């Protein structure tokens, strides 16, 4: 069963306006196209980023530096609003979403703690489980911390032994010298990390794409695709075709 399950992680920059100073602006047309693209899919887990529903609050309350519980709650409620927007769009296209909010469902205790088999049960019932970037409680230091959508997607892939995962982003793939790299594997990973182009995406000016690749190296023998999240590309990914940059680490 698990061999048939795919994970699609939808970037926050793809479905929200992440311009500086912007709070809580969703790209409704893009969200609708994505939900339409997956409307006939089964055996799928969705994860989405927080975008302008999360990051501006983290900066406003300096939540990576200090613990401000009011700020933590505001951020969570905002992330939940974006999740509700996506879930409503899925319902419009006759998809049954099952929202899972990390704030109240996950915790960190050395590792991410969650009943991962619950995901399988939901899929068997006909739901598409959907979770998102959020705050999560760390039992080791008794603090709340940011849990990114990328981190959730990778942890789900590891725990459920997922063989195919896609990252729908606002760029066509991973770039070197302004060209999309077709495949990243064990033989060229070091070269890619040295030469990766950070200037292509406004949302990755801090090196987010490099961090994504480094985290993906934890996944062995999983086919991972990084691609622009258009209707056509998402359909290709869900049909089992190559799209954007393919990453396979053995």
C-alpha positions in Angstrom: 0.0 0.0 0.0 2.7 2.5 1.0 4.5 2.0 -2.3 1.5 3.7 -4.0 1.3 6.7 -1.7 2.7 10.0 -3.0 3.5 13.1 -1.0 3.0 16.5 -2.6 4.4 19.5 -0.7 3.1 22.8 -1.9 5.3 25.8 -1.3 4.1 28.8 0.7 5.5 31.1 -1.9 3.4 29.3 -4.6 0.0 29.8 -2.9 0.5 33.1 -1.0 2.0 36.5 -1.6 5.3 36.6 0.3 6.2 40.2 -0.5 7.8 42.0 2.4 5.3 43.3 4.9 2.4 41.4 3.4 0.2 39.4 5.9 -2.4 36.7 5.1 -2.7 37.1 1.3 -3.6 33.9 -0.5 -3.4 33.3 -4.2 -6.9 31.8 -4.6 -6.6 31.2 -8.4 -3.4 29.2 -8.0 -4.8 27.2 -5.1 -7.9 26.4 -7.2 -5.7 25.2 -10.1 -3.7 23.0 -7.8 -6.8 21.5 -6.2 -8.3 20.9 -9.6 -5.1 19.1 -10.7 -5.3 16.6 -7.8 -9.0 16.2 -7.9 -8.9 12.7 -9.5 -5.9 11.5 -7.4 -5.9 8.9 -4.6 -3.2 7.6 -2.3 -1.9 11.2 -1.8 -0.7 13.2 1.2 -0.7 17.0 0.9 1.6 19.3 2.9 1.7 23.1 2.4 3.9 25.9 3.5 2.7 28.8 5.6 3.9 31.7 3.3 2.5 35.1 4.3 0.2 33.4 6.8 3.2 32.3 8.9 6.6 33.9 8.2 5.6 37.6 8.8 4.3 36.7 12.3 7.5 34.8 13.2 9.4 38.0 12.2 7.0 40.4 13.9 7.2 38.6 17.3 10.9 37.4 16.8 9.7 33.9 17.5 13.0 32.3 16.4 14.8 34.3 19.1 12.3 34.5 22.0 9.2 32.5 23.0 6.1 34.8 22.9 3.1 32.6 23.5 0.7 35.2 22.1 2.7 35.3 18.9 2.8 31.5 18.7 -1.0 31.3 19.0 -1.5 34.1 16.4 0.8 32.4 14.0 -0.9 29.0 14.4 -4.4 30.5 13.9 -3.2 32.3 10.8 -1.6 29.1 9.4 -4.9 27.3 10.2 -6.8 29.9 8.1 -4.6 29.2 5.1 -5.2 25.5 5.6 -9.0 26.1 5.7 -8.7 28.0 2.4 -6.9 25.1 0.7 -9.4 22.6 2.2 -12.4 24.6 1.0 -10.9 24.6 -2.5 -10.4 20.8 -2.3 -14.0 20.3 -1.3 -15.1 22.4 -4.3 -13.4 19.9 -6.5 -15.0 16.9 -4.7 -11.8 16.0 -2.8 -12.2 14.9 0.8 -9.4 16.7 2.8 -8.6 15.7 6.4 -6.7 18.6 8.0 -4.0 17.7 10.5 -2.7 20.7 12.4 0.8 20.1 13.8 0.3 22.5 16.7 -2.2 20.1 18.3 -1.3 16.8 16.6 2.6 16.7 16.7 5.2 17.1 19.2 9.0 16.8 19.3 10.6 14.5 21.8 14.1 13.9 20.4 12.2 13.1 17.2 8.9 14.1 15.6 6.1 12.2 17.5 2.8 11.4 15.7 0.7 8.3 15.0 1.9 7.9 11.4 -0.3 4.8 10.9 -3.3 7.2 11.3 -2.3 8.7 7.9 -2.7 5.3 6.3 -6.1 4.7 7.9 -7.3 8.1 6.6 -6.2 7.3 3.0 -7.9 3.9 3.2 -11.1 5.8 4.2 -10.9 7.9 1.0 -9.5 11.1 2.6 -6.5 13.1 1.4 -4.6 14.0 4.6 -3.4 17.6 4.5 -1.0 19.2 7.0 1.1 22.4 7.0 3.9 24.4 8.4 3.1 25.4 12.0 4.4 25.7 15.5 5.0 22.5 17.5 5.9 21.8 21.1 9.4 20.5 21.9 9.2 18.4 25.0 13.0 18.4 25.5 13.3 22.2 26.1 9.6 22.9 26.9 9.4 25.5 24.1 7.3 25.9 20.9 9.3 26.0 17.7 8.7 26.3 14.0 8.1 23.1 12.1 8.4 23.7 8.4 6.3 22.1 5.8 9.5 20.7 4.2 10.5 19.1 7.5 7.0 17.5 7.9 7.0 16.2 4.3 10.5 14.6 4.7 9.6 13.0 8.1 6.4 11.6 6.6 8.3 10.1 3.7 10.8 8.5 6.1 8.3 7.1 8.5 5.9 5.8 5.8 8.7 4.7 3.4 7.3 6.8 0.5 8.9 6.2 -2.9 7.7 9.3 -4.7 7.5 12.9 -3.4 7.0 16.2 -5.2 7.8 19.8 -4.1 5.6 22.2 -6.1 7.4 25.6 -5.9 7.4 29.0 -7.6 10.4 28.0 -9.8 11.0 25.4 -12.6 13.4 23.3 -10.5 16.9 23.6 -9.1 19.2 25.9 -11.1 22.9 26.0 -11.9 24.1 28.8 -14.2 20.5 29.8 -14.9 19.7 26.3 -16.2 17.4 23.7 -14.5 19.3 20.6 -13.4 17.5 17.5 -14.7 18.8 15.1 -12.1 20.6 15.2 -8.8 22.1 12.0 -7.6 24.9 10.6 -5.4 27.5 11.3 -8.0 26.8 15.0 -8.6 25.3 16.2 -5.3 28.5 17.9 -4.1 28.8 19.8 -7.3 25.2 20.9 -7.2 25.5 22.2 -3.6 28.6 24.1 -4.6 27.1 25.7 -7.7 23.4 26.1 -6.9 21.9 29.4 -8.0 20.2 31.2 -5.2 19.1 34.2 -7.3 16.4 32.5 -9.3 13.6 32.6 -6.7 12.7 35.6 -4.6 11.6 33.2 -1.9 14.9 31.4 -1.7 17.3 34.3 -1.3 18.4 33.1 2.1 19.5 29.7 0.7 16.3 27.8 1.3 16.8 25.6 -1.8 20.2 24.4 -0.6 18.7 23.6 2.8 16.0 21.7 1.0 18.5 19.5 -0.9 20.5 18.9 2.3 17.4 17.7 4.1 16.4 15.5 1.2 19.7 13.6 1.4 18.1 11.9 4.4 15.8 10.1 2.0 17.4 7.0 0.5 15.9 5.5 -2.7 13.0 8.0 -2.8 12.3 9.8 -6.1 11.9 13.4 -5.3 10.9 16.1 -7.8 11.3 19.9 -7.4 9.2 21.7 -10.0 7.0 24.7 -10.8 3.6 24.1 -9.4 1.4 24.6 -12.5 -1.6 22.5 -13.3 0.2 20.6 -16.0 3.3 19.9 -13.9 1.3 18.6 -11.0 -0.7 16.3 -13.3 2.6 15.0 -14.7 3.9 14.3 -11.2 0.8 12.5 -10.2 0.8 10.4 -13.3 4.3 9.2 -12.5 6.2 11.2 -15.1 9.5 13.1 -14.6 9.1 16.9 -14.1 11.5 19.7 -13.0 14.5 18.4 -11.2 14.7 14.8 -10.1 16.6 13.9 -6.9 17.5 10.4 -6.1 20.1 9.6 -3.4 21.2 6.0 -3.0 
